[in-house]
Amino acid sequence: MLQHLIHTISQRVSLTKADISLCEACFEPVLFPKNRIVEEAGAVPQYLYFVVKGFMRLFHYNENGDEVTTHINCPPGFLTSYFNFINQTKSEENVECITECEILRITKTNLDHLTNQSPAFKDFSIAVFQQSIAYNENRSKELATLTAEQRYKKLIENYPGIIHHVPVQYIASFLGMKPESLSRIRKRMFS
């Protein structure tokens, strides 16, 4: 599993053998079953997850008690409630495995150690958090300016595997619509 992470990091920064050894020591490989909540709302996020295989999501409950999916992670990639993880504050988000997942995880303490010991990991870590901020800004803009159909088309263009692995109700919630609305959009598109 570590090779996937090393490959992802190496696309942005050059790693030494010492960096790779440090990475091995700091990241823990784990396997989680489908539908497992790995971080619960109301607690401080314990880990930053690197999803090697599988799909995960962030979600919370709104005032009506409905689930609201705020992020779906398509592998490979990082996932956590970033603001709360970095600041070690309680999160209102749950982190759940949608499918069976192969994951590498790292604690905040180990991430700090890694970024303090390795300039390459510090640079990579900054790039990941900058990418997260840009992603969230873009997502907010899309929710405000694109139609439901445009949001769905863009999602499946960028992440075609998502429709085969993620339940419709999670995709609909992520796109800011009801499952029935998404079903009508899909029917129009594929008929």
Backbone as a ProteinNet text record, in pm:
[ID]
protein_1_A
[PRIMARY]
MLQHLIHTISQRVSLTKADISLCEACFEPVLFPKNRIVEEAGAVPQYLYFVVKGFMRLFHYNENGDEVTTHINCPPGFLTSYFNFINQTKSEENVECITECEILRITKTNLDHLTNQSPAFKDFSIAVFQQSIAYNENRSKELATLTAEQRYKKLIENYPGIIHHVPVQYIASFLGMKPESLSRIRKRMFS
[TERTIARY]
81.7	0	85.7	198.9	282.7	331.5	349.4	397.3	301.8	170.5	72.3	92.5	116.4	138.7	269.1	374.7	505.2	493.6	421.6	401.7	328.3	221.2	143	228.8	305.4	390.6	500.5	559.3	670.7	629.4	500.2	453.9	466.9	478.2	488	625.6	688	817.8	911.2	1042.5	1142	1164.7	1161.9	1181.6	1315.2	1383	1506.4	1470	1568.6	1544.8	1507.7	1567.1	1534.4	1388.9	1342.9	1203.6	1108.7	1142.5	1057.3	1054.6	1168.9	1174.2	1091.3	1099.6	1021.5	871.6	836	697.1	646.5	728.5	692.5	669.1	750.2	739.7	617.6	572.3	465	324.7	313.2	182.4	151.7	29.6	-15.6	-115	-88.1	-184.5	-301.7	-423.2	-542.9	-641.6	-721.7	-830.8	-959.6	-1057.7	-1186.2	-1296.6	-1398.5	-1510.8	-1603.9	-1688.3	-1792.1	-1879.6	-1921.1	-2012.9	-1955.2	-1825.2	-1763.1	-1741.5	-1790.1	-1760	-1627.1	-1527.6	-1393.1	-1362	-1439	-1428.6	-1571.8	-1607.2	-1742.8	-1750.3	-1863.1	-1889.2	-1886.9	-1844.3	-1839	-1706.3	-1613.3	-1481	-1373.6	-1254.2	-1140.1	-1093.2	-1081	-1032.7	-894	-880.8	-755.4	-655	-706.4	-618.7	-646.4	-542.6	-552.8	-542.3	-637.3	-642.3	-595.9	-514.4	-480.9	-550.4	-649	-728.4	-654.8	-610.3	-542.4	-646	-746.2	-849.9	-980.6	-1087.8	-1218.5	-1266.2	-1386.3	-1448.2	-1490.4	-1460	-1496.9	-1573.8	-1643.9	-1715.8	-1711.2	-1730.5	-1753.8	-1902.4	-1968.2	-2108.4	-2144.9	-2252.9	-2307.8	-2460.2	-2525	-2671.5	-2718.3	-2817.8	-2871.1	-2976.2	-3039.5	-3136.5	-3258.4	-3285.4	-3398	-3357	-3228.8	-3179.7	-3141.6	-3138.6	-3100	-2947.9	-2894.7	-2751.3	-2718.9	-2610.3	-2562	-2417.2	-2394.5	-2259.9	-2187.4	-2076	-2002.5	-1879.4	-1833.8	-1717.5	-1720.3	-1688	-1668.9	-1528	-1451.1	-1312.6	-1302.4	-1247.9	-1221	-1071.4	-1034.3	-892.9	-809.5	-679.1	-613.7	-631.2	-629.6	-640.7	-652.5	-641.1	-645	-784.3	-819.5	-949.9	-943.5	-1001.8	-1028.6	-1110.9	-1153.1	-1213.2	-1093.5	-1038.8	-907.9	-893.1	-985.4	-973.5	-964.2	-1050.5	-1053.4	-931.5	-884.1	-764.8	-642.9	-624.4	-508.3	-512.3	-631.3	-644.1	-674.6	-692.3	-724.2	-844.7	-951.3	-1078	-1186	-1297.2	-1406.4	-1468.5	-1496.9	-1556.9	-1704.5	-1783.1	-1924.8	-1944.6	-1834.3	-1840.4	-1807.9	-1873.4	-1840	-1756.1	-1662.4	-1585.5	-1626.8	-1676.9	-1731.1	-1672.5	-1647.9	-1608.9	-1737.2	-1750.8	-1867.3	-1851.3	-1730.4	-1696.6	-1590.3	-1550	-1432.6	-1315.2	-1230.4	-1122.4	-986.5	-887.2	-746.7	-691.9	-641.7	-606.7	-471.6	-402.4	-288	-332.8	-305.9	-347.8	-230.3	-241.5	-134.9	-199	-141.8	-190.5	-135.9	-193.9	-144.8	-1.9	26	161.1	262.2	229.6	321	332.1	221.4	227.7	319.3	306.1	393.6	539.5	564.9	701	754.6	672.7	711.4	744.6	659	682.8	798.1	825.5	940.2	1072.6	1070.1	1192.9	1227.1	1126.9	1149	1094.9	1182.5	1136.1	1044.3	1071	987.2	844.4	829.3	695.7	628.2	706.5	648	590.4	667.7	621.1	497.2	500.7	386.8	263	281.3	170	104.8	184.8	132.2	53.4	106.9	38.8	-96.4	-102.7	-228.6	-332.9	-293.3	-388.6	-430.8	-339.2	-375.8	-476.5	-451.7	-542.5	-680.5	-683.3	-809.4	-887.7	-818	-883.3	-939	-859.4	-904	-1024.1	-1019.1	-1129.7	-1258.4	-1249.4	-1368.4	-1424.3	-1336.5	-1382.6	-1453.3	-1394.1	-1453.1	-1586.7	-1593	-1717.6	-1828.4	-1797.7	-1896.2	-1947.1	-1854.6	-1891.7	-1982.5	-1947.8	-2029.4	-2169	-2179.7	-2310.7	-2397.3	-2333.9	-2407.9	-2440.4	-2359.6	-2375.2	-2418.1	-2390.8	-2425.7	-2562.5	-2629.4	-2755.9	-2724.7	-2825.4	-2807.4	-2752.2	-2804.2	-2757.2	-2611.6	-2574.4	-2435.3	-2341.9	-2383.8	-2300.4	-2280.4	-2388	-2378.1	-2287.3	-2306.3	-2222.7	-2074.9	-2047.1	-1907.9	-1849.4	-1928.5	-1882.3	-1846.3	-1935.2	-1905.9	-1797.9	-1778.3	-1665.4	-1533.1	-1528.5	-1405.3	-1381	-1488.3	-1476.8	-1575	-1549.1	-1646.8	-1675.1	-1580	-1599.9	-1697.3	-1725.7	-1808.3	-1948.6	-2005.1	-2142.9	-2153.4	-2041.1	-2042.6	-2017.4	-1969.3	-1928.4	-1999	-2060.8	-2119.6	-2271.4	-2347.5	-2493.7	-2546.6	-2655.7	-2717.2	-2749.8	-2798.3	-2837.4	-2716.7	-2597	-2478.1	-2435.2	-2440.7	-2404.4	-2501.3	-2631	-2732.3	-2707.3	-2685.1	-2660.7	-2536.2	-2431.2	-2306.7	-2329.1	-2417.4	-2445.1	-2553.3	-2606.6	-2704.9	-2844.4	-2884.1	-3018.1	-3075.5	-3202.6	-3269.5	-3240	-3239.6	-3215.2	-3312	-3439.4	-3537.9	-3498	-3446	-3401.1	-3285.2	-3191.4	-3077.7	-3124.6	-3220.1	-3273.6	-3335	-3408.6	-3468.2	-3358.8	-3255.2	-3144.1	-3076.8	-3050.4	-2984.1	-3071.1	-3201.1	-3294.6	-3290.5	-3293	-3287.2	-3154.8	-3046.5	-2914.5	-2890.7	-2944	-2910.7	-3025.2	-3127.9	-3237.1	-3232
-120.1	0	126	119.3	237.3	286.8	194.1	233	332.5	316.2	408.9	549.8	557.4	687.7	749.4	671.3	721.1	771.6	697.1	738.1	871.8	885.6	1009.8	1127.6	1107.3	1214.8	1249.8	1147.5	1167.3	1243.1	1249.6	1327.8	1477.2	1515.7	1658	1698.2	1607.8	1639.2	1519.6	1546.5	1438.4	1385.9	1253.9	1190.8	1118.6	1130.4	1055.4	921	834.1	706.2	730.1	832.4	866.5	912.4	990	1034.5	914.4	819.4	701.1	617.9	602.8	529.5	598.7	729.5	808.5	791.7	791.5	772.1	634.8	531.8	396.3	390.9	464	461.8	538.7	637.9	726.3	686.7	621.2	582.1	437.6	414.4	281.5	228.7	108	50.6	-13.9	10	-49.6	-88.5	-189.4	-231.5	-210.3	-148.5	-126.8	-187.4	-244.7	-299.1	-188.3	-223.2	-134.2	-83.6	42.1	107	130.9	123.6	147.7	297.5	349.1	487.8	483.7	553.8	549	671.4	776.2	894.8	942.2	967	1009.8	1159.2	1218.9	1359.6	1378.8	1498.6	1529.1	1494.6	1443.6	1407.2	1476.9	1484.5	1538.6	1432.1	1465.7	1367.2	1315.8	1185.2	1124.4	1104.6	1094.6	1057.7	1138.6	1149.6	1189.8	1058.3	1032.8	906.2	925.1	830.6	823.9	699.9	720.9	610.4	550.9	427	356	293.7	230.5	160.7	172.1	202.7	214.7	359	379.2	511.3	544.9	668.7	717.9	847.5	886.7	1013.8	1083.1	1214.6	1296.4	1329.9	1318	1357.6	1403.6	1481	1523.6	1515.9	1538.5	1540	1684.2	1719	1855.2	1865.9	1984.4	2008.9	1917	1858.1	1764.3	1619.7	1599	1463.6	1389.5	1461.1	1399.1	1401.6	1297.2	1294.4	1390.7	1465.8	1555.5	1516	1464.2	1424.5	1547.5	1581.5	1701.7	1672.4	1547.9	1512.1	1362.1	1324.8	1183.8	1173.5	1082.5	1066.3	951.6	981.5	879.7	849.7	722.6	689.3	724.9	747.6	766.5	910.9	931.6	1067.2	1072.7	1192.8	1216.2	1257.7	1220.8	1258	1268.7	1373.7	1393.3	1520.3	1554.5	1685.4	1778.4	1834	1899.3	2006.5	2099.6	2209.9	2155.6	2061	2006.4	1919.1	1846	1762.9	1850.5	1953.8	2041.8	2115.5	2163.3	2240.3	2154.8	2023.9	1928.9	1977.2	2009.7	2050.4	1950.1	1951.9	1859.2	1889.1	1781.2	1792.8	1756.3	1818.4	1781.8	1679.1	1638.1	1543.6	1402	1306.4	1165	1127.8	1036.2	981.8	836	798.7	664	599.9	469.4	390.3	352.1	395.4	359.2	215.9	183.2	48.1	-6.9	-130.3	-181	-92.5	-56.5	39	-11	13	-5.6	134.3	156.7	292.5	294.8	406.1	439.7	558.2	554.8	666.1	715.7	844.3	907.6	997.9	997	1084	1225.1	1320.5	1459.3	1467.1	1397.1	1395.8	1344.1	1232.6	1176.6	1264.7	1329.5	1420.7	1539.1	1592.3	1702.3	1657.2	1537	1482	1469.5	1415	1394.5	1526.4	1626.7	1755.6	1833.3	1809.2	1874.6	1810.4	1680.9	1607.4	1612.5	1635.7	1625.4	1748.4	1827.5	1941	1897.6	1780	1729.9	1705.8	1644	1618.5	1748	1843.1	1972.6	2040	2039.4	2098.5	2025.2	1892.4	1813.8	1840.1	1844.8	1869.1	2003.9	2105.5	2238.1	2232	2160.9	2148.2	2077.9	1973.5	1900.9	1992.1	2069	2156.7	2272.8	2322.7	2426.1	2370.3	2248.1	2181.8	2163	2129.2	2111.9	2242.4	2351.4	2482.8	2519.8	2500.3	2533.2	2446.4	2317.6	2226.6	2275.1	2311.4	2355.5	2486.6	2578.5	2704.1	2677.4	2591	2556.6	2485.1	2395	2322.5	2419.3	2514.7	2615.1	2694.6	2733.1	2808.8	2725.6	2597.8	2511	2490.8	2472.1	2454.3	2578.5	2694.4	2819.8	2855.6	2810.5	2859.3	2754.7	2627.5	2525.1	2464.5	2420.2	2348.9	2210.5	2143.4	2008.3	1914.6	1926.3	1840	1869.9	1997.2	2034.5	1980	1987.8	1935.6	1784.5	1714.5	1568.4	1534.1	1601.6	1573.7	1596.9	1705.4	1737.2	1629.4	1584.5	1480.6	1352.6	1306.2	1179.2	1193.5	1315.6	1337.5	1326.2	1387.4	1387.7	1257.8	1190.7	1068.2	963.8	906.3	814.1	689.5	645.4	526.1	545.2	669.4	698.4	638.3	638.7	589.6	438.5	368.4	222.5	179.6	270.8	232.9	308.4	420.6	505.5	509.2	480.1	482.4	618.3	612.7	732.4	836.6	792.7	891.5	972	912.6	986.6	1085.4	1040.5	1128.9	1246.6	1217.8	1324.2	1425.7	1377.1	1466.2	1550.9	1489.8	1560.5	1671.2	1644.7	1741.6	1841.6	1829.4	1925.9	1904.9	1778.7	1750.1	1626.2	1601.1	1482	1364.3	1240.4	1123.8	1114.2	1155.1	1148.5	1241.6	1358.1	1453.3	1395	1333.1	1272.2	1157.8	1078.9	968.7	1022.3	1134	1193.5	1242.6	1304.6	1352.7	1235.2	1129.8	1012.3	948.3	942.9	883.7	964	1097.6	1183	1165.2	1157.2	1147.1	1013.4	906.7	772.4	708.3	786.8	725.8	772.4
0	0	0	68.7	80.6	-55.1	-149.8	-282.4	-348.8	-325.6	-383	-327.4	-197.7	-134.3	-183.7	-187.7	-234.4	-377.9	-461.3	-600.6	-607.3	-529.3	-527.7	-483	-377.1	-325.8	-426	-487.2	-580.9	-706.5	-734.2	-849	-822.8	-694.9	-657.8	-606.1	-528.8	-468	-480.6	-473.1	-476.7	-335.8	-322.9	-192.4	-187.2	-73.6	-50	13.7	25.5	94.7	240.1	299.8	439.3	450.2	351.4	350.4	343.4	257.7	240.7	368.7	432.8	559.8	667.5	671.5	766.9	740.1	614.5	574.1	620.5	599.3	644.1	794.3	868.3	1013.7	1064.5	988.4	1036	989.6	874.5	822.5	860.7	902.1	942.2	838.2	782.3	688.4	763.9	714.6	774.2	664.4	692.7	606	683.1	619.8	684	599.1	663.9	588.1	539.2	446.1	393.7	508.1	497.7	592.6	731.9	748.8	878.7	899.2	1010.6	1047.8	1122.7	1068.6	1126.3	1212.4	1196.9	1283.1	1307.4	1432.3	1464.5	1492.6	1454.3	1484.4	1635	1677	1819.1	1884.2	1803.2	1854.6	1770.8	1825	1751.7	1652.7	1523.6	1426.7	1465.9	1469.1	1511.3	1397.8	1274.4	1162.4	1037.2	956.5	817.3	741.3	651.8	578.9	435.7	387	245.5	191.6	106.3	53.2	-66.3	-50.1	-157.4	-249.7	-188.8	-265.7	-188.7	-260.8	-198.3	-199	-146.9	-144.6	-2.3	38.9	171.2	155	262.3	258.2	393.2	388.3	507.1	506	621.4	628.2	767.8	775.4	903.3	893.8	1004.9	1007.1	1014.6	930.9	935.2	1045.9	1055.9	1164	1156.3	1038.2	1023.6	1050	1080.3	1103.5	976.6	862.1	735.4	720.2	659.1	630.3	516.9	533.5	429.1	399.9	280.2	239	187.5	252.1	214.4	129.1	131.1	49.9	23.4	-100.1	-136.7	-190.5	-133.4	-176.1	-274.6	-392.4	-492.7	-487.5	-482.1	-464.8	-586.7	-569.8	-440.7	-394.4	-264.8	-214.5	-64.1	-10.8	133.3	177.1	300.5	354.4	505.9	555.9	697.8	707.6	824	847.3	871.2	760.9	763.3	870.9	875.4	970.9	1112.9	1145.8	1281.2	1310.2	1210.3	1226.7	1254.7	1172.9	1187.8	1321	1360.9	1484.4	1607.1	1584	1691.2	1772.6	1699.3	1758.8	1720	1791.8	1763.4	1627.4	1555.3	1422.7	1428.9	1343.4	1330.3	1219.4	1157	1044.7	1090.2	1026.1	1038.7	916.9	934.7	822.7	810.5	691.7	672.6	547.9	556.9	439.9	366.2	243	163.2	113.8	71.6	25.4	119.8	98.4	169.2	128.1	222.4	193.8	240.9	156.6	194.2	216.6	337.4	379.2	447.7	431.3	514.6	598.5	728.3	813.5	896.7	932.4	1009.7	1114.9	1234.8	1342	1320.3	1388.5	1381.4	1435.1	1543.8	1601.4	1500	1432.8	1333.2	1209.1	1170.7	1056.8	1089.1	1210.1	1251.1	1251.1	1301.5	1303.4	1160.7	1073.1	933.7	865.6	884.6	817.7	881.9	1009.8	1074.7	1034.8	1008.1	974.9	825.5	741.5	597.6	524.1	463.6	384	268.4	211.6	101.1	149.7	266.9	320.1	363.3	411.5	447.7	323.3	214.6	88.9	37.1	44.4	-4	81.6	211.8	303.7	275.3	253.8	220.5	89.7	-8.8	-138.5	-123.5	-38.9	-17.2	46.7	146.2	213	122.5	39.1	-57.3	-158.8	-201.3	-295.5	-231.8	-104.3	-33	-26	1.4	7.4	-130.1	-233.9	-370.1	-408.8	-373.6	-403.9	-337	-209.5	-136.2	-191.4	-229.8	-290	-422.6	-503.3	-632.9	-614.4	-517.2	-490.6	-448.7	-362.1	-320.2	-439.9	-527.3	-646.8	-737.2	-756.7	-842.5	-784.9	-654.2	-592	-610.9	-614.7	-628.1	-772.7	-867.9	-1005.7	-1108.9	-1084.5	-1183.6	-1152.8	-1258.9	-1238.3	-1182.1	-1130.4	-1076.4	-1183.2	-1304.7	-1413.4	-1448.2	-1450.8	-1479.2	-1371.5	-1245.2	-1135.9	-1150.8	-1185.8	-1202.6	-1320.7	-1433.4	-1551.4	-1520	-1450.9	-1416.2	-1324	-1228.5	-1136.4	-1210.9	-1299.6	-1367.5	-1474.2	-1525.5	-1616.9	-1541.1	-1422.8	-1344	-1268.3	-1225.9	-1145.5	-1196.1	-1314.8	-1373.9	-1288.6	-1208.6	-1126.4	-1011.8	-980.3	-863.5	-876.3	-997.3	-1012.6	-994.8	-1004.4	-987.8	-843.7	-758.7	-623.2	-510.9	-543.9	-440.6	-458.5	-352.3	-363.1	-409.9	-485.3	-543	-436.2	-319	-217.1	-167.5	-163.7	-122.1	-230	-356.4	-467.9	-473.1	-460.3	-463.8	-352.2	-232.3	-118.4	-142.2	-191.3	-221.4	-323.9	-420.4	-526.4	-487.9	-366.3	-318	-372.4	-390.6	-441.7	-375.2	-399.1	-347.7	-440.7	-388.5	-474.4	-592.5	-571.5	-680.2	-795.3	-760.2	-862.8	-942.3	-872.5	-941.5	-1030.4	-983.3	-1065.4	-1194.7	-1186.4	-1307.5	-1402.7	-1347.5	-1430.8	-1500.9	-1426	-1484	-1591.7	-1566.6	-1665.3	-1795.4	-1785	-1903.7	-1978.2	-1903.6	-1965.6	-2035	-1977.6	-2029.1	-2105.6	-2140.8	-2218.5	-2363.3
[MASK]
+++++++++++++++++++++++++++++++++++++++++++++++++++++++++++++++++++++++++++++++++++++++++++++++++++++++++++++++++++++++++++++++++++++++++++++++++++++++++++++++++++++++++++++++++++++++++++++++

